[in-house]
Amino acid sequence: MSTLHVAITGRDKRHLAALGPKLRVVVVGYREEKHRFVVDAYVHADKVAWLKRQGYGVARLEEVDAHDRARQAEGHAAATRRLKKGRYGDVIWGGGYLTADEVEQAMVLGEQNHGAYFERIALPNVTWERRRCHAFRIGKGNGRSRPAVCFIGGVHGREWGGPDILIYFAVRLLRAYRDREGFRLGKKRVSPALVRRLVETMDIVVLPQVNPDGRAFSMDRHPFWRKNRRPAPRGQGFRSIGVDLNRNFPFLWRFDRHFAQGTVESTHKPGDYETYVGPRPASEPETRNVMWLLDRFPNIRYYVDLHSYGETILHSWGSDDDQSKDPRMNFRNTTYDGKRGRILDDVYSEYIPATDKNDAVQMGRHMAAAIRLVRGREYEVKQSVGLYPTAGASDDYAYSRHWVDPKKGRLIAFTIEWGRSHASTPFHPPYPEMRKVMREVSAGLLALCLRALAKRTTGSKA
């Protein structure tokens, strides 16, 4: 049965909120239009009639299977061309999505060509398919007093563009520094002096592909694959392979205890195709690699996790609506277990200091303005909770660390959902479209770096 990309409308926001946690529809995002909410989702074709009987409107956008296969074929052909031309791992050449192995090769090239200001970092945990992953740091010199930012991508296998964005961003910056030149992204030009300041006075820490096993499986076998490749539990088949890494971080991981029933789109069942949380928090080597990297660089002050899709810049929290009045109402307080997750109620909202909320919103708007200058795309800045809460997500874990352990540095965390919902195969759009996305998101990341550096210099809090 084919998979359909659809737009779903409902009676109201609460009606639509039941799609993910209760009806197990793959909900990607939602938008508010005049007099209605519209949910972007994926369903099997045989479920459309059933949804309509439940009172939902369903508009078909795309039958994704054939187009997904076309993306795979294009990717294989492009990788073959790069290999023949000696451009293996070169994202600037623009010949198609990098393979999982090429992302690693790109970091080897970075070390070879820019070794004085590029540090390739071996991560401690090998993946289930025995891949050794690396991160990297761009920065000439070192020291914990330097401001740092951290960007990660490729948490979900099918979201092919995140690693390409981060490699592209790094190559543009590295080559500009080497050649003592500036560079331009859309209407934004970075002068040679600013390039030098970025490289010589701050650390840019990047983990381009968190989940190489999932990426390789998606690019070679099943394009819609989201999870990692943890082996299925004994006695269970291939449908029980994998864990959703963005539900595996130690933040309210026991969703069935911490949240009101039926509010979170997560499951303890390994056979779930999308959101199995794993056997325990941080059970996965890929999750632990991210955690280790944050510990390795306590000077990180901003963190961005790249995902697709939806053209949004999301800030904490993802667990419930934000509030800045009652510090006791927070994720560590077990009094509220079983009460979290009902959006727009007056029982529970997640505490965030007003200064942190303002910092996140202002930085998000700064990134959105830089993205807009590239080709006019409007990325909406909003809280990440959306239609329903999430548990165990990377961004909330990163922001929550300093609340759990005051010795860990305070940072502001974001998820950027890149790409248009109406692009063909929006998790991995045709590469000419992806090239445009790479430029606009790189502009947003660059804006974050420049603003973080300026704030460190001036001491500004907003």
N, C-alpha and C positions, 0 to 999 in steps of 0.2 A: 504494500500500500504506500502511495507516494506521500511525501511530506509537503505541506502547504505553508507558505508565509502569508499570514492573514492580518487584517485589522479588525478588531472586535470592539463593538460598542455595547453598553449595558444601560440599565435603568439609572444607576448612579455609581459613585466611586466605590461604595461598599459592595455593590453587586459585582463589579469588576474585580475587586480585591479577592474574591473567592476563586478566581480562575487558577491562580498558581498553587496556593497551599491545599485547597480542597479538591479541585477538579484536575490537578496535575497537567494543566496546559503549560507549555514552555513560554512563559511570559518574559519578554525582553525589556519592555519599557512602556511608558504611556505618555500621552500628551493631552492637554486640555484645549479643546476647541470651543467655539461658540455654542453654548447650551449642551455640551456633551464631552465625555471623556472617551478617548480612543486608545486601545491597548494594542501594542505590536506583539505578535505571538506566532508560534509554530504549532501546527496540529497535524495529525494524520487525516487524510482526506475523508475517511469514514466517520470522523468525529464532528464534521461540520453540521450535518443535519441534526445531530443530537444537541449541539450547542444552541442551534436556532430554536429547538423545542424548549430549551431552558430559558428562553427569553433574550438571548444575545443576538445582536446583529453581527454577521460575519461577512467581510468583504475579502475576496481572494486577491492577493497581490502577486504571488509568484509560486509556481511549482518548482521547488528548489533542487530536486534530485539531479535532473539532467544538467542544470547549470553548474551545480557543485562538481559534477564529473568533468565538465568542460574546464573548470578552474584547475582541477587536478592535472588534466592532460596538458594544459598550457604551462603549468608549473614544471612538470617533468621535462617538457621540450626546452623551456628556458634554462633549466639547470644543466641540461646537456650542452646547450650552446655556450654557456659560461665556461664550462669545463674545457670545451674545445678551444675557446678563445683565450684561455689562461686568465679568466676573470672570476674564478671560483671564490665566492664569498664577498664579491664587490657589489654592494647595494647601490652605489652611485651609478653604475652602468645602467641600471633600470631594466634589466632583462627578465623580470619576474620575481616572485617571492623567493627569499632565501630558504633553502632547506634547513633542517635542524642542524646538520653537520656544518653547513655554510655559516650559520650564525656563530658557531664556535671558531671557524676559520677566520671570520672577519675580525675576531678579537686577537687571534694570532697575528694577523696582518697589522693590527693596531700596535701591538707590542713591537713588531719588527720595524715599523716605519716611524713610530713616535715614542720610542722607549723612554725618553727623558721625562715625559709628562703623561705617560699612559701606563698604568699598573694593571696587569691581568691577574685576577684573584681566583685561585682554585677554591671552590666551595667544598665543605667537608663531607657532604652526604651524596653518595652515588645513587642515581635513580634506580627504579626497579628493573629497568632494562640495561643497567650497568653503564649508563652514560655519566661521565664526569663533567659537571657544569662549571662555568666560570662567570664571574662578574668582572667589572673593571672600574677603575677610578681615573678620571681625568683631573690632573692637577700637578703643577710643578712645585715640588716641595711638599711638606706635610706638617702636621701639628693639629692638636685637638682644639686649638683656639680658632682655627679657620672655620667659617661657615660651610655647611655641606648640605646638599640635596641628594635625594635618592629616587631613582626612577626604575620601575620594574615593568615587565611585559610578558606576554605569552603564558599567563597563568592557565588559561583555557586553550585546549589544543586547536579548536576550530578558528580561533581569532588570530589568523596568520599575520596580520599587519603590525601588531605591537612590536615584535622583535625588529622588523624592518624599520619602523619609525625610529627606534632607539639607536640602531646602528647608523642610520642616515644622519640623525642629529649629531652623533659623535663624530662621524667622518667629516661633516661640514665644519665643525668646530676645530677638530684636530688639524685639518689641512689649512684652515685660515691662520691658525697660530703658527704652524710650520712655515708658511709662505709670507708671514707678517702682513697679512691682508685682512680686510673685513669681508663680510658676506651679506647677502640679501635674502630674505624670505618674504616674498610678496612685497609690500610697501615698507617693510621694516628692514632697515640697514643697520648692521652692527659694525662699528668702526674697528680698525685694528687695535686701538687703545683699549676698547672694551673687551675685545677678544683676549688681549694680554691680561687684563684684570681678572677675567673669569678663570683663566688657566693658572695664573700665578698666585691668586689670593683666596681661592675656594676649592672645595672638593666636589666633584660631580660623580656620584657613585651610581652605577648602572648594572642591573641584572636583566639582560635583554630577553632571555627566555627561561622562565621559571620551570616550564613543563615540556622539555624537549621530546619525551616519549609520546606525550599526547599530540604534540605538533606533528611528529613524524607519522604517527598512525592516521591522523586526520588528512595529511597531505598525500599519503600513499594508499590508504584503505577506505576509511569512512569519514567523509568530509565534515559531518555534523558532530564528530566526537569532541566532547568537552573535558572529560576527566583526565587524570593521569592513567598509568597502566599497572596499578597495583593488582597482583594476581587475585583471582576470585577465591573466596573462602573454599575450603575443602568440601567437595560434594556439590558445589554449585558451578554452573556453566559460564560461558563467555559473557553472558549478559550481566554478570556480577563483577566484571573486571572494572577496576578504577575507583577513584575517590575525587569528588569535586574539591579541589585545593582551596577554592575561595569560600568553603564552608568548614575548613579543617583547622583554622587558626584558633588559639585558645582565648576566644572572646565569646562568652555566653554560649559555648559550644553545646552544652546540654539544653538545647532549645526546648525539648519537651518538659523540662523542669522550669526553665527561666521564663518562658513565654506562655501567654494564654493559648489554650488549645486551638489548633487550626489557623494560627496566624502566620507561621513561618513556612516558607517553601524549602524545607529540608527534610531529610529522611535518614533513619538508621538502617534502611534496607539496601544492601549492596547491589541488588538488581535494578535499582532506579537508574535510569539512563543519564540523569542530569545532576542531582543534588545529594548524593550519598555523602555523609559528613565524615566517614571513616570510622574505624573501631575505637578511636580515642582522639582527644585533641592533640594536634601536632604529630600525628602518627606517621605522616608522609615525609620522606626525605626532602622533597621539594619545599614543603612548608618550613621545615627546620633550616633549610638553606637561607630562606628569606629572614627568618628570625636571627640566625647567626650573623648575617650581614648587617642588620640593624645594631646588634651588639658590637660588632667590629668597629663601627663608626658612630660613636655616641654624640658627635657634633652635628648629626643630621637634624635639620630643622624643618624641612619640607619633604614630603613623600608623595609620589604619584604612582598609581597602579593603572596601567593602560589596558582598557578592554574595548570591545566593540559589541554593540553599536548604539547610536542614538543622539550624538552631538550634544552631550551634556558634560558638565563639570560638577562632580558630586563631592560634598564635604560631609564630615561626621555630623550626626550619628546615623547609622543604618538600622539601629535597634528599635527606635521609637521616635516620636516627635521630639524636637529639642525644647528645652526650657532653661532659663538662667536664674531662676528665683530660689529653688529649693535644692541645695547640694546633697541632702540626704537621699533624694530620689535619683539613684545612680545604679549602674550595672553591678556594683559590688554588694549592694544591700539586698540580702536574701529575703527581707520582709516583702519585697515586691515580686518574688518568684511566682510565676503563674498569672501575673497581672500585666506583664509587658506585651507590647505588640498590637494592641488595639488602637489603630491610628485614629486621631481626631476625637479621643475621649478625654475625660478629666480624671482618670484613675492613675495613669502613669505617663510621664514624659522624661526623657533622658537629660540629665543635667550636663550643661556645657557652659563654662564661664563666658560671659559676654565678650571679654577681650579675645578669647579664642574664636568665638563665632564670627566676630567682626574681622579678625585676621583672615579666616578662611574665606569669607565672602569677598573681601576686598582683593585678596590674591586671586581668587577664582575669576572675578571680573577683569582683573588685569590680564590673565591668560586669555579669556574670551575676547577681549579687545584686540590682542595680538593675533589671534586666530582669524578674526574678522577681516583684518587688513590683508590677508593672503589672497582670498578669493570671495570674501563676503559671507561665508558661512557663519550662522549664529549658533554658538554653543551656549545653552542655558545653564546658569549657575544655580544649583539648588541642593537641598539636603538629600542625602542618599536614601532615606527610608522609602520613598516612593509609595507604591500601592500597598506594599506589605513589608515587614521588617526582614532583616537578614541576621544570621548568627554565624560566627566563625569567619568573618570576612577579613581580608588582608588590611584594608584601610582602617577599619575600626580597631583591629588589633594594634596596628602601628600607633594610632592616636592614644589608645588606652594604656600603653605600657608605662607611662610615667605616673598614672594614677595607681597602678598596682605596685610599682616599685619606684619610689621617688628618686632613686639613684640613676634611673634611666632618663635620658634627655627628653624634654618636651618637644614634640614635633606636631605640625599640622599636616593632616593626611587628606589626599584626594583620590578619587577614581575619575579618570577621563574616559568617557564612552565615545570613541571616535567613530566617524562614518555616518552616512545617511541611511535611514531606514528604507528608503525607496530605491537605493542602489541595488542592482542585481547581486544576489548572494552577499548580503551586507556584512556577514561575518568575515568574508574574504572577497571583497569586490574585485572586478576586473582590474588588472594591474595599472592601466593608465589612470583610472580613478584613484587607486591606492597611492600612486605617486603624488597626486594633489593632496591627499590626506596627510601623507608624510611631511609635506612642506608646512601645512597649516598647524599640525600638532607640534612639530618642531619649533615653530614660532611661539606657540604657547609655552612650551618647556623653556625656551630661551628667555621669554619674558619673566617666568618664575625665577630663573637663575639670577637675572639682572636685578630684579626687585629684592630678592633675598640678600644679595650682596649690598645693595643700596641701604636696605634696612639695617644691616649689620654695621655699616659705616655711620649712619645717622642716629641709630638707636630707636628708630620709629617702631611703633607697635601696630601700625595699621597700613 
